């Protein structure tokens, strides 16, 4: 009887360990998807400049278009509704991400190089060109019953690269 209980305990421990490892691996995969989606979205967004502003080499963002492009690309890459950022039925996420901060620095409001610091989100960058700063909070889903979902905050700084 003692050996049966020991064997059963080992089987339970093995399944519990497997569940924890699976949860950790899935969190890593989701985190990399978030970072990749943020990079793609910010790269797309910084290309939305007012066409006439590029003629003199001092591009100015069309901030409304850039913000919409960011949301659209982020939504398309993470399985979210483009208008509300609510997760779609096939999405990994269960809670809509929150855009905590969105700032544009271009020739209309800054000269370059510009030293940008936002200690609340741990950003300390020198901007050499027109740039977008965006901070998004995500609720990471959990794949293990005993691990609750948690939030992460992802800051992104992306500069205009030109055409």
N, C-alpha and C positions, 0 to 999 in steps of 0.2 A: 504494500500500500504506500509505503514511504517513497518508493521509487516512482510509482505512478504519479504521485503528487509533485515530485521533483521534475519529472518529465513534462507534466502539464504546466508547471510554473515556467519552465524553460520555453515551451511553445508560446505561452502568453507573452513572455518577455521578448521573444523573437518577433512576434507580430507587433508589439508596441514599439520596439526599436525600428522595425521596418516602416511603420506609420510615421514616426518622427523624422526619419531620413527622407521619406517621400515628401513630407511637408516642407522640409528645409530645401530640398531640390526644387520643388515647385515655386517656393518663394524666390529662389535665385533666378529661375526662368522668368517669372513675372517681373522681377526687378529689371532684368536686362531688356525685356519687352518695353517696359516703361521708359527706360533711358533711351532706347533706340527710337521710340515713338516721339519722345521729346526732342531729340536731335533732328529728326525728319521734319517735325512740325515747325520748329524754330527756323530751320534752314529754308523751308517754304515761305514762312512769314516774312523773313527779312528781305525777300525779293520783291515784296509789294511796296514799291516806291513810286512817288509821283514822277511820271516820265519826263516832264520838263525840267525837273530838278537835277537830273543826271547829266544834262548838257554841259553844265559848268563844273562837273566833278564833285558836286556837293549834294548827294542824294538825300531826300527827305522822305520819310515813311508815310504811306497812306495808312495811318494807324487803324482806321476802321477796317479796311481790307486786310491788313496784316493780322489783326486780332481774329478776324473771321477765318482766315486761312489757317492760322495756328489751330483753332478749335476743330476745323474740318479735317485737317491732316491727323491730328491727335485722335479724333473720333474714328476715322477710317482705319487707323493702325491698332486701335485697342478695342474695337467692337462696341463703340458708344454711339448714341444718337448725336448727330452733328449739331443740333440746335440746343439741346439741354445737357449734353454729356452724360445722360443717364445710360447705364449699361443696357445693351440689347440682350436678347435671350441667349445668344451664342457667345456672350462676352465672358471673360475670365473674372471680371469684376462684378460685385453685387451692390456697390455704392458708387455714386457719381464722384469723380474727382472734383476738387475745388481749386480754382485759379485764385491763389492768394495775392499775387502781385504781378503786374504786367506794366512794364515801363519801356519807353522808346527814347533813345538818345540819337539824335541826328543833327544835321547842320542848322536846324531851326531853333534848337535849344541848347547846343553844346559846341565847344570847339575841341578838336582832337589833337593830341591824346588827352583822354579824360580818365581820371582815376575814380572808379565807382566802388563804393563801399556800402554794404548793407549787412550790418552785424547781426541783425535779427535772423537772417538766413545763411550766414557764413559766406557771403560773397565779397571778394576783394580782388577786383580785376582792373587792369588798365585797358580802356577801350581805345583802339587805334582807328576805328572806323565807326560809322553809324551802327548801332547795336540795339538788340532787343533783350530785355531781361524779363524772364518769366519764372514764377515759382508756383508749382502745382502740388497740392496735397492729395495723396492717394491712400485709400484704405486697402491694405493687402489682404486678400482672401486667405482663409486657413483651410487646409486639407486634412487636419487632424482634429478630432473631437475635443481634445483637451488643450488646444492652442487657440486662443481667441484672435480674431482679426486685429490688425494694428495699423496705424497710419504712418506714412513716410512722407517727407517733404523733399521734393526734387527741384533744386534751382537750376536754371539754364541761362547761359549768356551766349548769344549768337550774333556775329557781326555780318554786315552786308559785304558780300564778296564781289559785287559788280556783275555785269552781264557777260 
